[in-house]
């Protein structure tokens, strides 16, 4: 291959599929002029960027458009190499008409990796069916500051929860034949003041013990084939120019063998934003040397600037060959270089593409099975924060449904769902999926009740004229269902989402005033939140009759919420992020050292209103019979214990057992506690089980003063808990023996086994 043919495999072109089945067309993006395909394609093409996710297109005609484009691409280059097509799939395939699943923060709330794996498999099969090969998900950023707009895209504020759920997602996507892409590597979520793309100022131990573990776990156990560097710089070093990170750690230490793909325009940012590259050619040199293999979304620095760098002797061609080898290896894995490869995707197999309009409507990316899965995840992700006994509602005669999200179809969607991310630019195009509002869901859930709906205020506006009407409606009703929260958007066009960062964690707009007015009205208030981040809830924490938290629960989310309110669904979600007690105490997460806790030396109290892992249900669970078989172990050993768990309620429910370690004395400061394991356990009414735990000493390891991960001898405390603020058993443990160094082959999980117990005898 010539040098230009080699570099052509290292770039993508941002395109949009044709809704008439015509070939894809280059996307007119504000940040870059699209390349001329006639000039580019004779040398080949590495990737097609978001053919389905750029504009609304019927899935079958989009698949035909990609098919025809692949035929043109392979015919144009002398080796007949197809392009790899990638799409966003953060909360489902980001295409018109595809299932909008709950956002990743809701995945975390389920504490159910197996269910997330099933969802990812369904997403992957939909992607592959229409000719897509790579998905740009999941996000493994650990929440460090809830003001950050992209909190909705994360799985939570604990690295173990993030790692286990993300690993499951990757396993599901990869099993379906889709290249999963871990992002954003590493530290994006720790930007100063929660501002998007702000500098990151963290020490090496925070990075090693909080930010990196989810990536390490997922690389080891999920076997993803792609990683995407973060936009941000850490202590002055941009991730896209960090050879120690992208090559030394990711490849040499962890053994990653896939491709590293740039975040959109991330290589150009080395020159334009970070100022570490003199020009586009220098940016290409830095990125390729550090370990980036593919430039996305379109040709910029890896085009002529990269050629110039090689020809000037600033960059050895061997580094181009290194990236090319990885890209072609991946295309071989995907079958794109097989002699019998066909551009016809599975969804169009056996069809006649001569008459494109006959294909319209042929491909269903939101079938009943997908919707049922979306509903199951949404139901398991609903977190009941507070309940004074008003829930379940039963059958109230008069319901006042109030709030800016009470009758808004897209209030359940995050910023990377297609209707929000792309559909807002095409207001005349139908949404493509059914999105029942809370009003419609409650009307169906309570057919015998009278429902009156009042908006009161907008999500982020300043007008309060509707509050008086809301109060009058509340006084008429038996119960108020108040639906507050966010509007997802991009770059300031919403209150949550990429570039929609918050100055504080107070509810947006005038929603707090509406809440307070309704609490004063005298009718019981059930506060329901459809949001992308946790918010300080003020008086509602103690005065609302109930609080129900939903993190953008997807297309079936309002039905899940209505089911929880009626009692059809027994809530079992747990908080993946803490709900703050005050709006201005960020950054703050449960994963904090002693000096980060409340105390007399500061008037700012970071104590959460509801802590990480918290969640109520309509069943009660009894924890008993603790038996510690081994409370002392060597630094290379393990602890063993067991206890009984029984559902003492009258209906089936699920408890989430959580295991936290506390290290009272260590050579470097440790968080007061950190999650090292969990298990979601469903139990029928009266049913019980014996929970047995084997905890390896490796889970007590941390990064020491010398920068190496070690296990130290000494006292530990295991907290067996219902949440980070609700320990049911506290078990003293002791590690003995020498300080033991560890590497990336260490054990990452406890072993948790569940054995059924005889049912409770009935009187």
Order of alpha helices (4+ residues) and beta strands (2+ residues): alpha-beta-beta-alpha-beta-alpha-beta-alpha-alpha-beta-alpha-beta-alpha-beta-beta-beta-beta-alpha-alpha-alpha-alpha-alpha-beta-beta-alpha-alpha-beta-alpha-beta-alpha-beta-alpha-beta-alpha-beta-beta-beta-beta-beta-beta-beta-beta-beta-beta-beta-beta-beta-beta
